[in-house]
Amino acid sequence: FELPYLVLMCSIDSSILHSQVEVYSVMVDCKVTARFAHTVMTSQALNHANYSQEIFFEVELPKTGFITNFSMEIDGQVYAGEVKEKEKAKKQYEKAVSSGQTAGLVKVSGRKMEKFSVSVNIAAKSNVTFVLTYEELLQRKLGQYEILIRVKPKSTVQKFQIVANIYEPQGISFVDTHATFLSNELLPLVEKTVTDKKAHISFSPTTEQQRKCPDCDETLIDGDFIITYDVKRVQTLGDIQIVNGYFVHFFAPPDLPRVPVNVVFVIDRSGSMSGRKMIQTREALLAILNDLHEDDYFALIQFDSTIDSWKESLTKATKENIADAMVYVKQIQDRGATNINDAVLRGVNMILNDKQAKRIPEQSIDMVILLTDGMPNSGEPRPQRIQENVRSAIEGSMSLFCLGFGNDVDYSFLDVMSKENKGMARRIYEASDATLQLQGFYEEVSSPLLSEVDLRYPDNAVDFLTTNHFDRFFNGSEIVVAGRLTDNQLDNFMVEVFGQGFEEEFKAQGQYIFGDFTEHAHDKLMEALDMSLRYNFVTPLTSMVVTKPETEDGTESPLIADKLTEAPVAVPLVPHFQYVQHAPHVPLPTYFVDGDPHFIIELPDRDDALCFNINKSGILVNGQTIGDKKISPSGVINTYFSRFGIIHRTLGVRMEVSTQDISVLQDGNMDLLVTKDHSITVTLKDSVKFVILLHKVWKNHPYHRDYLGFYTLDSHLFSSSVHGLLGQFYHGINYEVTDLRPGEVPEKPDATMYVKGHELNVTRGWQRDFRRDVKNGQNVPCWFIHRNGTGLIDGDVTDYIVSGLFKTV
């Protein structure tokens, strides 16, 4: 039953032509006024070749920042950016690249930083300057504000400079500067001047000082340049800035006593936590236990498919109890499945029972901290039902913090569950510093100072406010509230703050006069589609496009700044504001193929999906299919993928993945992550990231065989010429569905689809996505296109058949 080979995806990447492009200047200019940072990053490049070239810059910006400008200068003329709808901006960029014009594309992913991959098509003999401007409201953590500038010029540049100027009306208490790449030779090049309210920092190494070695172009400048500072705090009420009819209130009262904590640590010990994750988890717990205050109470619960508690109630954090707990933590071993529902409920009920029995202090703050790396697959497996169960059990009586370990965790599930229960989620990245990430998170939340904090302003003076009620205020952080005043001629402004402290209620009030701030801080909170169009902010709903005026041949030259969000959930735009922007996630289409085989094209911007089957042959990247061992009594014979051949000639990659083994035939710029009997994640440098899943069937199954599934994860660096049965949908697809009507099966209605000039009869159904549950899969609703996808795919299915596993087209 072996069938011919098909082309799944073919991507031609012109980045190999960048050898004659010189980046000769990198400048970073950061200005901070009252915690609000305005940063301009300027890069200059020259194409020495007599043909256009597409190259790639990588610019990493803080996650809390937002792009306000993206422009370019060509032949002395500056072309500024304009916010447009995403699809319109994207089409302009593709048109410019295909005609050899100068253009740029910015996309985003990332960890603490957002990585903007800037694809730049530079015309022959052209000198281009790119200017990227972003702004952010700095958030206070652990008693300081941080300005993080990531610099990776990749080679020495003629002019490299970082300049930062800070102005704080309250006064500056301290300023520190360091960088991950600063050697003893480079350290003296950092200049710092600090006065009462101002600070100036600069770093400008020469080309020779940048060199990694005397006779090479490799650079020492590779890493993070970090500035930390804090402001003077004398007023209990904090600081208010008023200007242009808006106000921003910064609240971080000094010298408040810490409120004791009752904390239950719920630790995932399932099989997927094996190895490094479990080692780092144990190390972090040992350090956290050592940092507990003696007036805190704590408990330890570990779980897989079963739940075990160190003790049946919370224990006072005495030296003796902590020593006993450390012995227990060292013995935690990975095993079994993942029963999140029962484990979290065990922790919640432990606190509730101890409160009711008065075994823990009344004047204290209760919290559950869950650490897990996987999806629930034991006990209650449905994330939505788990969220409902936890919310019903807690009923607002405590905080739930969720730490998601690794890339496979269902982060949106944890994020929603935390926010519903006065907490927050944090992704813990699998890296050498994972232990420090866990410790750092606990340090942020382990010292509460106030609970149920209300900030109140005169009703007749304010007609709009961001959230002014906060469940918790932690030591070293800051609460920020912004609003609009009804009277621009206001002489004074009354403020009241109420909260629950350690032993008594916190109350403060006072009057303020005008300060010095900008409207931007308020705008950042109110950011939505209409506001982003008004202020040129790039949001999940919009893109920024820079367009060169039309030339004689009618071509245009746009640049696009396309900021995506991590997950399709509402997220607060600024920490501590708790303002939620209900904006949809608008990523690129996701496409994958699995099973019989079923092709599924997820279209997030339409909140929909298209699917079709190829019944005569298999699929490849390149790849090969097999059929069942024999025809089952039902008369149905299925086809599956048995092998994939992955080729990238530019990177020198050639590998084969089968149900039995993985063979790297030619090793290039490629990272592999293998999960035993489950999957392999392949990351090709500056190209694509995808996962191949292994589906194992019963060894002696009379009909079926083991097979593979293919899923793209990151494809934003594909060139405009990417194609193949899946690759052709990378650029999205326009279609309309009308005339919904009953189908052959009652639950699967038919409809008429208009796509690519064709009128097709389609059926509403579903296919299975196995990324999160390789055994059972998850149903994905989609419009099914009949007859091997005819009318949806370009050409005919036979156009995608090739003669060998590593045949290129």
Disulfide bonds with the S-S distance in Angstrom:
Cys213-Cys216 1.94
Cys611-Cys782 2.26
